[in-house]
Amino acid sequence: MAGKGEFKHKDNTGSIFKNDYKNEDKHPDMTGTVNVEGIEKNVAAWRNTTDSGNEYFSLRFSDPKDK
């Protein structure tokens, strides 16, 4: 069960938010968490544009780090 102030996603859901700590181009534009079949993952997203001008997000998933 989630503690006070701690949010847990339902299975197969997630959320991302603007990364207020982005200081360099290599830092993600957005970060967040997802729950895939009960497994929590961190997600980072970078906004990109194809050569033909279409915008998309590139994603990277990682295991959460212990706090």
Backbone torsions as a table, in degrees:
resi	resn	phi	psi	omega
1	MET	NA	143.0	-178.9
2	ALA	-72.6	138.5	176.4
3	GLY	-78.7	175.8	-179.5
4	LYS	-60.7	128.3	179.1
5	GLY	83.0	-3.9	-179.7
6	GLU	-104.4	126.9	-177.7
7	PHE	-103.4	134.3	175.4
8	LYS	-116.8	129.3	177.1
9	HIS	-75.3	150.3	169.4
10	LYS	-71.0	163.0	179.5
11	ASP	-54.0	138.4	175.4
12	ASN	61.2	36.9	174.7
13	THR	-134.1	168.9	177.8
14	GLY	-171.7	178.9	177.5
15	SER	-153.4	149.4	175.1
16	ILE	-131.0	152.0	-177.1
17	PHE	-135.1	156.0	176.5
18	LYS	-56.4	135.5	179.1
19	ASN	-84.9	100.9	179.9
20	ASP	-71.9	-9.7	-178.1
21	TYR	-102.4	13.4	179.3
22	LYS	-70.9	115.3	179.2
23	ASN	-116.3	-14.9	-177.7
24	GLU	-136.8	156.8	179.7
25	ASP	-58.5	-31.9	-177.8
26	LYS	-73.8	-15.3	176.5
27	HIS	-73.8	145.2	-179.1
28	PRO	-66.7	150.3	176.0
29	ASP	-75.0	-31.3	-178.7
30	MET	-140.0	150.4	176.8
31	THR	-139.3	160.3	177.9
32	GLY	178.1	-158.7	-178.9
33	THR	-136.7	153.9	175.4
34	VAL	-136.0	158.9	175.1
35	ASN	-125.4	112.9	179.6
36	VAL	-113.9	108.6	-179.5
37	GLU	52.1	43.3	176.1
38	GLY	87.1	-0.8	-179.3
39	ILE	-105.3	119.5	179.7
40	GLU	-79.8	134.9	176.8
41	LYS	-135.9	150.7	169.5
42	ASN	-86.3	150.0	176.7
43	VAL	-132.6	139.3	175.6
44	ALA	-124.6	140.9	-176.4
45	ALA	-131.4	135.0	176.4
46	TRP	-116.4	131.1	177.3
47	ARG	-79.6	130.2	-178.9
48	ASN	-134.6	167.1	176.4
49	THR	-133.2	132.7	177.5
50	THR	-72.7	168.2	177.8
51	ASP	-60.2	-27.0	-179.7
52	SER	-89.5	3.1	174.5
53	GLY	95.6	2.6	177.4
54	ASN	-80.0	133.1	178.6
55	GLU	-88.5	145.4	177.3
56	TYR	-154.1	168.3	174.9
57	PHE	-110.4	134.1	171.3
58	SER	-96.4	131.8	-174.6
59	LEU	-115.7	149.2	172.4
60	ARG	-135.3	129.9	177.9
61	PHE	-107.5	143.6	179.3
62	SER	-146.8	159.8	176.0
63	ASP	-71.3	142.0	177.3
64	PRO	-62.8	143.9	175.8
65	LYS	-90.8	143.3	176.8
66	ASP	-66.1	139.6	179.2
67	LYS	-91.0	NA	NA
